[in-house]
């Protein structure tokens, strides 16, 4: 069965009254970050020290290789020591799949929770919010690099997009990090020739959501068009991507009080054409941490008699399920169930 976009209605701009009915909240942390920026207050800069690394897969071995050789490597279920190399102040790199993060948090000593460094990709926020681990003090990485085997050279997808109107170089596919141990993360990645930008949590969160949206939208549209590559989606289905992005951006504003950083479409299309990205076949995976995040917003709306703010994404996703392009249940993830 060949997919035809005309089966579905094109996105329509929201009526102002509809938008005003959506939940809006004020975030004091954003105000504090803005005041820090105006006052020139720098982010806390902690240097790399011997650390604990949980997980012995590709990411765990990568972080170990970027250290000094005195790290403590733990498998799943390992006990976090009170000190490493005589030091009680050290980061704990959480290098396990998303599904295992909550168990790591539960087993971590309370006094070390703020030292956890989350290395996962995708929308991990629901889990971290449950334990109050989303904020300036919590270290989170938005990784945009790959390793094909343990010990192999990591590949990134940083794309130089030229200077902006102020002469500052713009990038797409930029790995970002925030939080207490962000400086140590940057140091370790730099030893692998990986670029990583430090940000305040508010802007870091936007880059994380942007990457999650890329993984959700380009893969969803690609599988519905005979399994196109991510590069082909950007080249031949630009209109569909732009329509879906427009709805998603509006939905995020209304539901989460989040506006994506300026130039998001330009960055996502540039990222799709990077040599380490463009050949990748579109596939639906990691639903809980990608499309499930967007679908949860839609489901919450229409379960409470609000209009679906991301109708195009919902229609495409349900059609993909109907035609067997994904083998998971369309049940949004909640860490409270």
C-alpha positions in Angstrom: 0.0 0.0 0.0 1.5 3.3 -1.1 1.3 6.2 1.3 -0.5 9.3 0.1 -0.3 12.4 2.2 -3.5 13.8 0.7 -5.4 11.2 2.7 -5.0 13.5 5.7 -5.9 17.1 6.2 -3.1 19.7 6.1 -2.3 21.5 9.3 -4.3 24.6 10.1 -3.2 27.6 12.2 -4.7 27.6 15.6 -7.4 29.9 16.7 -6.2 32.2 19.4 -9.0 31.1 21.8 -8.0 27.4 21.3 -4.4 28.3 22.1 -5.4 30.2 25.2 -7.3 27.2 26.6 -4.1 25.1 26.7 -2.2 24.9 30.0 0.5 27.6 30.5 2.9 27.7 33.4 5.7 30.0 34.6 9.1 28.7 35.3 11.2 30.6 37.9 14.3 28.8 36.8 14.2 30.4 33.4 14.0 33.8 35.0 17.0 33.0 37.2 19.1 31.8 34.2 18.2 35.0 32.3 19.4 37.1 35.2 22.6 35.1 35.4 23.2 35.7 31.7 22.6 39.5 32.1 24.9 39.7 35.1 27.7 37.7 33.4 27.6 34.9 35.9 29.4 32.0 34.5 28.3 28.4 34.7 30.0 26.2 37.3 33.1 24.7 35.8 34.2 21.4 37.4 37.3 19.7 35.9 37.5 16.0 35.1 38.4 13.7 38.0 38.4 10.0 38.5 34.8 9.0 38.3 32.2 6.2 38.5 30.9 4.8 35.2 27.8 2.6 35.2 27.5 0.5 32.1 30.2 -1.3 30.2 28.8 -0.9 26.7 30.0 1.4 23.9 29.2 4.7 25.7 30.7 3.5 29.0 33.9 2.4 27.4 34.0 5.7 25.5 33.9 7.7 28.7 36.4 5.4 30.4 38.8 5.9 27.5 38.5 9.6 27.9 39.5 9.5 31.5 42.7 9.2 33.4 42.5 5.4 33.9 41.5 5.6 37.5 37.7 5.3 37.0 35.5 2.8 38.8 33.5 0.7 36.2 30.3 -0.8 37.5 27.9 -3.2 35.9 24.2 -3.1 36.4 23.4 -3.5 40.1 26.9 -2.4 41.2 27.2 -0.4 44.4 28.4 3.2 44.0 31.4 3.7 46.3 31.5 6.7 48.7 34.8 7.9 47.2 37.0 7.4 44.2 40.8 7.7 44.4 40.4 9.3 47.8 37.9 11.9 46.5 34.3 12.1 47.6 33.3 14.7 45.0 33.0 12.9 41.6 30.6 12.4 38.7 28.7 9.2 38.1 28.3 8.6 34.4 25.0 6.7 33.7 25.8 4.9 30.5 22.8 2.4 30.3 19.8 2.2 28.0 16.9 4.6 28.8 14.7 1.8 30.2 17.3 1.1 32.9 17.8 4.7 34.1 15.2 4.7 36.8 16.7 1.6 38.5 20.0 3.4 38.6 18.4 6.5 40.2 16.7 4.3 42.8 19.9 2.6 43.8 22.0 5.8 44.0 22.7 7.2 47.5 20.6 10.3 48.1 23.7 12.4 48.7 25.1 11.5 45.2 21.9 12.1 43.1 23.1 15.5 41.9 26.3 13.9 40.7 24.5 11.6 38.2 25.5 12.4 34.6 22.8 11.2 32.2 24.2 10.1 28.8 21.0 9.0 27.1 19.4 10.2 23.9 15.7 11.1 23.7 13.0 12.5 26.0 14.1 11.2 29.4 12.5 14.1 31.2 9.4 12.3 32.6 11.7 9.9 34.5 14.0 12.6 35.8 11.2 14.9 36.8 9.8 12.2 39.0 12.9 12.4 41.1 13.5 16.1 40.8 16.6 15.7 38.7 15.8 18.2 35.9 17.5 21.5 36.5 20.7 23.6 36.5 22.5 21.3 38.9 21.7 18.1 37.1 24.1 17.0 34.3 22.5 15.8 31.1 24.1 15.2 27.7 22.3 15.5 24.3 24.6 13.2 22.4 24.8 13.5 18.6 27.5 11.0 17.8 27.8 7.3 17.2 30.0 4.4 17.9 29.5 1.3 15.7 31.5 -1.1 18.0 33.0 -0.9 21.5 36.3 0.8 21.2 35.8 2.1 17.7 36.3 5.8 16.8 33.2 7.8 17.5 31.6 9.7 14.6 29.7 13.0 15.1 27.4 15.0 12.8 28.4 18.6 13.4 27.5 20.7 10.3 28.9 24.1 9.7 26.1 26.3 8.4 28.1 29.5 8.0 27.9 32.7 9.9 24.7 34.3 11.2 23.9 38.0 11.0 26.3 38.7 13.8 29.2 36.8 12.2 28.9 33.9 14.6 29.2 30.4 13.1 25.9 28.4 13.1 26.0 24.7 13.6 23.5 21.8 13.2 23.9 18.4 14.9 25.7 19.9 17.8 26.2 17.8 21.0 25.3 19.8 24.1 25.5 19.4 27.8 24.3 21.2 30.9 24.7 20.9 34.7 27.2 20.6 37.5 29.6 18.2 35.7 29.2 19.7 32.2 32.9 20.8 32.1 34.1 17.3 32.9 31.9 15.8 30.2 33.3 18.3 27.6 36.9 17.4 28.6 36.3 13.7 28.2 34.6 14.1 24.8 37.2 16.5 23.6 39.9 13.7 24.1 37.9 11.8 21.4 37.8 14.9 19.1 34.1 15.3 19.8 32.7 18.8 20.0 30.3 19.5 22.8 28.8 22.9 23.8 27.9 23.8 27.4 24.5 25.4 27.9 22.3 26.5 30.7 19.5 23.9 31.3 16.8 26.0 29.7 18.6 26.2 26.3 20.0 22.7 26.6 16.4 21.4 27.0 15.5 23.0 23.8 18.3 21.3 21.9 17.3 17.9 23.4 13.7 18.4 22.3 14.9 19.5 18.9 16.9 16.3 18.5 14.0 14.2 19.7 11.7 15.8 17.2 14.2 15.1 14.4 14.3 11.4 15.3 10.6 11.3 15.6 9.5 13.3 12.5 12.1 12.2 9.9 11.8 8.5 10.8 8.0 8.6 10.8 7.7 10.3 7.4 10.4 8.1 6.0 8.9 4.7 6.9 5.5 5.8 5.4 7.3 6.6 2.1 8.7 3.1 1.3 11.5 3.3 3.9 13.3 6.3 2.6 16.6 7.3 4.1 16.7 10.3 6.5 18.5 12.3 3.8 15.9 11.5 1.2 13.1 12.6 3.6 14.8 16.0 3.9 15.2 16.3 0.1 11.9 15.0 -1.3 9.4 15.4 1.5 10.3 18.8 2.9 6.7 20.1 2.8 5.4 17.3 5.0 8.3 17.8 7.4 7.7 21.5 7.6 3.9 21.0 8.2 4.5 18.5 11.0 7.2 20.7 12.6 4.8 23.7 12.5 2.1 21.8 14.5 4.6 20.3 16.9 6.1 23.7 17.7 2.7 25.2 18.3 1.8 22.2 20.5 5.0 22.6 22.6 4.2 26.3 23.2 0.8 25.5 24.4 1.4 22.4 26.5 5.0 22.9 27.8 5.5 26.6 27.5 8.6 25.8 25.3 9.6 27.5 22.1 12.2 25.8 20.0 15.4 27.8 19.2 15.3 30.1 16.2 16.3 28.4 12.9 15.1 24.9 14.0 13.9 23.9 10.5 17.2 25.0 8.8 19.2 23.0 11.3 17.1 19.8 11.0 17.3 19.8 7.2 21.1 20.5 7.4 21.5 17.7 9.9 19.6 15.2 7.6 22.2 15.8 4.8 25.3 15.2 6.9 27.4 12.3 5.6 27.0 10.4 8.9 23.2 10.8 8.8 21.8 11.0 5.3 22.3 7.3 4.4 20.5 6.0 7.5 17.2 4.2 6.6 14.2 5.5 8.4 12.8 3.2 11.1 10.5 3.4 14.0 12.1 2.6 17.3 12.4 3.8 20.9 8.8 4.9 20.9 8.7 5.8 24.6 11.5 8.2 24.3 10.7 9.7 20.8 7.3 9.7 19.2 5.7 8.6 22.4 6.6 12.0 24.0 4.6 13.8 21.3 1.8 11.4 21.2 1.4 11.7 25.0 0.7 15.5 24.6 -1.9 14.7 21.9 -3.6 12.0 23.9 -3.8 14.2 27.0 -5.5 16.9 24.9 -8.2 14.8 23.2 -8.8 12.7 26.3 -9.8 16.0 28.0 -11.9 17.3 25.0 -9.2 19.7 23.7 -8.2 19.8 20.1 -5.2 17.7 19.2 -2.3 20.3 18.7 -0.2 17.8 16.7 -2.9 16.2 14.6 -0.7 15.5 11.6 1.9 13.6 13.8 -1.0 11.6 15.4 -2.5 10.7 12.1 0.8 9.6 10.6 1.7 7.6 13.7 -1.7 5.8 13.9 -1.5 5.1 10.1 2.0 3.6 10.6 0.6 1.3 13.3 -2.3 0.3 11.2 -0.1 -0.7 8.3 2.4 -2.6 10.4 5.3 -0.2 10.1 5.8 -0.3 13.9 5.4 -3.2 16.2 4.9 -1.3 19.5 1.6 -0.3 21.2 0.7 3.3 21.0 0.6 3.8 24.7 2.3 6.9 26.0 4.9 6.2 28.7 4.4 7.4 32.2 6.9 6.7 35.0 4.1 6.8 37.6 2.3 3.7 36.3 
